[in-house]
Amino acid sequence: MSDKARALFDALDLDHDGTLTRVEVIVALREKGPTLAAHGVIPFWGVGGDDESAALFDAADQNGDRLLSFEEFAAVVDRRFGW
């Protein structure tokens, strides 16, 4: 798992509980996405709208529990962003 995936996961974990919810991913990317991209945490092309954020969450939620562990999240973003 990449350090970039960890940095992005931590930035999106708004309540700092070690998991991500669908709402957290959508809200955090909407509010923080451009800043994260400017700091190189996420590629500029990776900052999309709510639908893209929801699709990212859905792709990563491998066990369907509506929570993302770091491992689930990293597996998708490492592949999607080429990390």
C-alpha positions in Angstrom: 0.0 0.0 0.0 1.4 3.4 -0.9 2.1 6.4 1.3 0.0 8.5 -1.0 -3.0 6.2 -0.4 -2.4 6.6 3.3 -2.2 10.4 3.1 -5.4 10.5 1.0 -7.3 8.1 3.3 -6.3 10.2 6.4 -7.4 13.4 4.7 -10.8 11.9 3.9 -11.3 10.4 7.3 -13.2 13.4 8.6 -14.1 11.8 12.0 -10.7 10.2 12.4 -12.2 6.8 13.3 -10.0 4.7 10.9 -12.8 4.0 8.4 -14.5 5.9 5.6 -18.2 6.2 5.0 -19.7 7.0 1.6 -20.8 10.4 2.9 -17.3 11.1 4.2 -15.7 10.4 0.9 -18.2 12.5 -1.0 -18.1 15.5 1.4 -14.3 15.3 1.9 -13.5 15.2 -1.8 -16.0 18.0 -2.5 -14.5 20.2 0.2 -10.8 19.2 0.2 -10.3 17.7 -3.3 -8.9 20.8 -5.0 -6.5 21.5 -2.1 -5.4 17.9 -2.0 -4.7 18.0 -5.7 -2.8 21.3 -5.3 -0.6 19.6 -2.7 -0.1 16.5 -4.8 -2.1 14.2 -2.6 -4.4 13.3 -5.4 -4.1 13.8 -9.2 -6.0 16.8 -10.5 -7.9 14.5 -12.9 -8.9 12.5 -9.8 -11.0 15.3 -8.4 -14.5 14.8 -9.7 -18.0 15.5 -8.6 -20.2 13.7 -6.2 -21.1 10.9 -8.6 -17.4 10.1 -9.2 -16.7 10.2 -5.5 -19.6 7.8 -4.8 -18.4 5.5 -7.6 -14.9 5.5 -6.0 -16.5 4.5 -2.7 -18.6 1.8 -4.3 -15.7 0.3 -6.2 -13.6 0.1 -3.0 -16.3 -1.4 -0.7 -15.4 -4.9 -1.4 -17.3 -6.6 1.4 -20.4 -4.4 1.1 -20.4 -3.2 4.7 -20.7 0.4 3.7 -17.4 1.2 5.4 -14.0 1.4 3.8 -11.0 0.1 5.6 -7.6 1.5 4.6 -6.8 -1.8 2.8 -10.0 -1.7 0.7 -9.4 2.0 -0.1 -5.8 1.6 -0.9 -6.4 -1.3 -3.3 -8.6 0.8 -5.4 -6.8 4.2 -5.4 -3.3 2.6 -5.9 -4.6 0.9 -9.0 -6.8 3.9 -10.2 -4.2 6.6 -9.7 -1.2 4.4 -10.7 0.5 4.6 -7.3 
